């Protein structure tokens, strides 16, 4: 038997490939954001950046400045332009560099993007994708290290996805772009890597063909019987490492990779929890009114009689993200802490 | 001797709370859109034309003048930012952002500056600032002006968040918020503004402590947790349940950040059942937080799963018929309780 050829891509390469394929497939796809090309209009500097995390490199050379638009530092402006463009027939991708910048374009996202389809009685579709970077671990301090997907999920009218590896990153970006509703894609900085290297979890097989990963579906990267660990984006990798620690201690952990935060794949979550009867939810976002809270509440409400122990949330602390690398390393839930939490209910 | 009875409306109680703090402390100022209304046009008889969209700041400009009551342009990010700066530099601003849905045009000042400055400056700067925002729908304000959204504020470390439920708590929490040395956001439900509470409100300055919930009705069969308007809904549901032979305990949350875990958990440990009633969108909400908290910390004490009764995960309708159905009703809460009890 021939072994499956491995076509290893980094997370950034996988997302970039999705963009190239969707630009090629559909001429109404456009891209807007700060430094998505970098140096546009100046031949000697064109594509100097290709996005701060290199997700958008090469697009301007192939598709030109009409479809790849470097914007001023004006989130409210270009996010609003993207909403308007989507309402009038284009299929924009808008890059909100860091998720913490939502404060300067929240009105466009929360009041226009999420509500226009409803407010116009379904007569307007907004086939719009927002990509944004999340997470601590790179020394970007309190204002540039947040996760915050929880506050987007709070709003009806927004679909929210958080990939965890190059394979689902490519598929979820493609699905987001093709979706006729607004989709926010949260890309974790440690997964994207960038100037610091290829990113954690890089190197898995990514098919060259275009494919979609369905929005609304979770994945189960590891099967187990004793406890369910639910990860989101980067914390899925932490959960997989924790599962190995647990295996050494004689426990079999199942890992659910949430991927879709809104809508939630309740079936996948509940059927796993009903099987293992124990759950640890691992979330890097602030804990209060978070995805972890939502999952814990969902499980308590819908699987109460199946649980052998209370659901456990393991989140970042309810505190700003520290700049100090020592403290920052403590901030993100570690495999050791995840394993410890699981052991606290298993032993 | 007759017991003193000095009923104030929800709005009058807030107004009295603000006035109390402005008299007590000359560094207290008020800023916002139409907090006076037509300031600077006194000659034309327009001063204090509005006193705030909901009249919460009525009469303040006459007593304290234009240097302490500042009508701002429609520029939330500007005046909330000015409020943050004023607080950092020694004043005690109360900033009115009108509808909470306007958070999108001043989120950076609130989430990135107000919530984080004390931390980012290593504790060297205090921000004794109060934000007040009006929540919920009270008659056809439609999707963008009817939201509740306190859940997204509670998500951020560095913000204290309180939600009064009646005139008494409104005055006490307003004073406590304006005396606090940290940023406090006060969420005032427009659905409470037209209610005839006929409730005694003491004339004296008094504070309700931030971080404390209160039991507004005792019972043994089920715990109902209400927030702002929904506390009233819970009390009415408890009355309906009483007629059916069940005694519900009602916890009025009041403080959503920090949470009074002790009061919540001790009530649940007594009744062994909990129904959480919240008019915010359901996902990643205070209701989710409370359900998660109950499940995690009172798991062995619960006889039934925690239950959330919330608005649906959808935008708020303009149609008055649908708007009525959007918010948790007494019937919905009563039925949820019966389901949990049986």
HADDOCK unambig.tbl for C-alpha pairs under 7 A between the chains (distance, minus, plus):
assign (segid A and resid 103 and name CA) (segid B and resid 104 and name CA) 6.25 0.50 0.50
assign (segid A and resid 103 and name CA) (segid B and resid 106 and name CA) 6.51 0.50 0.50
assign (segid A and resid 103 and name CA) (segid B and resid 107 and name CA) 3.85 0.50 0.50
assign (segid A and resid 103 and name CA) (segid B and resid 108 and name CA) 3.87 0.50 0.50
assign (segid A and resid 103 and name CA) (segid B and resid 111 and name CA) 6.88 0.50 0.50
assign (segid A and resid 104 and name CA) (segid B and resid 105 and name CA) 6.65 0.50 0.50
assign (segid A and resid 104 and name CA) (segid B and resid 107 and name CA) 6.41 0.50 0.50
assign (segid A and resid 104 and name CA) (segid B and resid 108 and name CA) 5.55 0.50 0.50
assign (segid A and resid 105 and name CA) (segid B and resid 104 and name CA) 6.41 0.50 0.50
assign (segid A and resid 106 and name CA) (segid B and resid 104 and name CA) 3.80 0.50 0.50
assign (segid A and resid 106 and name CA) (segid B and resid 105 and name CA) 6.43 0.50 0.50
assign (segid A and resid 106 and name CA) (segid B and resid 107 and name CA) 6.80 0.50 0.50
assign (segid A and resid 107 and name CA) (segid B and resid 104 and name CA) 3.82 0.50 0.50
assign (segid A and resid 107 and name CA) (segid B and resid 105 and name CA) 5.58 0.50 0.50
assign (segid A and resid 110 and name CA) (segid B and resid 104 and name CA) 6.83 0.50 0.50
assign (segid A and resid 111 and name CA) (segid B and resid 144 and name CA) 6.10 0.50 0.50
assign (segid A and resid 115 and name CA) (segid B and resid 315 and name CA) 6.76 0.50 0.50
assign (segid A and resid 143 and name CA) (segid B and resid 112 and name CA) 6.10 0.50 0.50
assign (segid A and resid 150 and name CA) (segid B and resid 284 and name CA) 6.00 0.50 0.50
assign (segid A and resid 151 and name CA) (segid B and resid 152 and name CA) 5.41 0.50 0.50
assign (segid A and resid 153 and name CA) (segid B and resid 283 and name CA) 6.52 0.50 0.50
assign (segid A and resid 153 and name CA) (segid B and resid 284 and name CA) 6.87 0.50 0.50
assign (segid A and resid 154 and name CA) (segid B and resid 281 and name CA) 6.43 0.50 0.50
assign (segid A and resid 154 and name CA) (segid B and resid 283 and name CA) 4.87 0.50 0.50
assign (segid A and resid 154 and name CA) (segid B and resid 284 and name CA) 5.46 0.50 0.50
assign (segid A and resid 154 and name CA) (segid B and resid 285 and name CA) 6.87 0.50 0.50
assign (segid A and resid 155 and name CA) (segid B and resid 281 and name CA) 7.00 0.50 0.50
assign (segid A and resid 156 and name CA) (segid B and resid 313 and name CA) 5.43 0.50 0.50
assign (segid A and resid 156 and name CA) (segid B and resid 314 and name CA) 5.02 0.50 0.50
assign (segid A and resid 156 and name CA) (segid B and resid 315 and name CA) 6.31 0.50 0.50
assign (segid A and resid 286 and name CA) (segid B and resid 155 and name CA) 6.39 0.50 0.50
assign (segid A and resid 286 and name CA) (segid B and resid 156 and name CA) 6.90 0.50 0.50
assign (segid A and resid 288 and name CA) (segid B and resid 154 and name CA) 6.50 0.50 0.50
assign (segid A and resid 288 and name CA) (segid B and resid 155 and name CA) 4.88 0.50 0.50
assign (segid A and resid 288 and name CA) (segid B and resid 289 and name CA) 6.31 0.50 0.50
assign (segid A and resid 289 and name CA) (segid B and resid 151 and name CA) 6.01 0.50 0.50
assign (segid A and resid 289 and name CA) (segid B and resid 154 and name CA) 6.81 0.50 0.50
assign (segid A and resid 289 and name CA) (segid B and resid 155 and name CA) 5.39 0.50 0.50
assign (segid A and resid 289 and name CA) (segid B and resid 284 and name CA) 4.57 0.50 0.50
assign (segid A and resid 289 and name CA) (segid B and resid 285 and name CA) 4.87 0.50 0.50
assign (segid A and resid 289 and name CA) (segid B and resid 286 and name CA) 5.63 0.50 0.50
assign (segid A and resid 289 and name CA) (segid B and resid 288 and name CA) 6.48 0.50 0.50
assign (segid A and resid 289 and name CA) (segid B and resid 289 and name CA) 5.20 0.50 0.50
assign (segid A and resid 290 and name CA) (segid B and resid 155 and name CA) 6.82 0.50 0.50
assign (segid A and resid 290 and name CA) (segid B and resid 284 and name CA) 4.87 0.50 0.50
assign (segid A and resid 291 and name CA) (segid B and resid 284 and name CA) 5.73 0.50 0.50
assign (segid A and resid 293 and name CA) (segid B and resid 284 and name CA) 6.40 0.50 0.50
assign (segid A and resid 293 and name CA) (segid B and resid 288 and name CA) 5.59 0.50 0.50
assign (segid A and resid 293 and name CA) (segid B and resid 289 and name CA) 5.12 0.50 0.50
assign (segid A and resid 293 and name CA) (segid B and resid 292 and name CA) 5.52 0.50 0.50
assign (segid A and resid 294 and name CA) (segid B and resid 283 and name CA) 6.26 0.50 0.50
assign (segid A and resid 294 and name CA) (segid B and resid 284 and name CA) 5.14 0.50 0.50
assign (segid A and resid 294 and name CA) (segid B and resid 288 and name CA) 5.19 0.50 0.50
assign (segid A and resid 296 and name CA) (segid B and resid 292 and name CA) 5.10 0.50 0.50
assign (segid A and resid 297 and name CA) (segid B and resid 288 and name CA) 5.44 0.50 0.50
assign (segid A and resid 297 and name CA) (segid B and resid 291 and name CA) 5.06 0.50 0.50
assign (segid A and resid 297 and name CA) (segid B and resid 292 and name CA) 4.53 0.50 0.50
assign (segid A and resid 300 and name CA) (segid B and resid 295 and name CA) 5.96 0.50 0.50
assign (segid A and resid 300 and name CA) (segid B and resid 305 and name CA) 6.06 0.50 0.50
assign (segid A and resid 300 and name CA) (segid B and resid 306 and name CA) 6.78 0.50 0.50
assign (segid A and resid 301 and name CA) (segid B and resid 305 and name CA) 5.12 0.50 0.50
assign (segid A and resid 301 and name CA) (segid B and resid 306 and name CA) 5.78 0.50 0.50
assign (segid A and resid 301 and name CA) (segid B and resid 307 and name CA) 6.31 0.50 0.50
assign (segid A and resid 304 and name CA) (segid B and resid 305 and name CA) 5.67 0.50 0.50
assign (segid A and resid 310 and name CA) (segid B and resid 295 and name CA) 6.16 0.50 0.50
assign (segid A and resid 310 and name CA) (segid B and resid 296 and name CA) 5.03 0.50 0.50
assign (segid A and resid 310 and name CA) (segid B and resid 299 and name CA) 5.65 0.50 0.50
assign (segid A and resid 311 and name CA) (segid B and resid 295 and name CA) 6.97 0.50 0.50
assign (segid A and resid 311 and name CA) (segid B and resid 296 and name CA) 5.80 0.50 0.50
assign (segid A and resid 312 and name CA) (segid B and resid 296 and name CA) 6.50 0.50 0.50
assign (segid A and resid 318 and name CA) (segid B and resid 157 and name CA) 5.43 0.50 0.50
assign (segid A and resid 319 and name CA) (segid B and resid 157 and name CA) 5.12 0.50 0.50
assign (segid A and resid 320 and name CA) (segid B and resid 116 and name CA) 6.83 0.50 0.50
assign (segid A and resid 320 and name CA) (segid B and resid 157 and name CA) 6.29 0.50 0.50
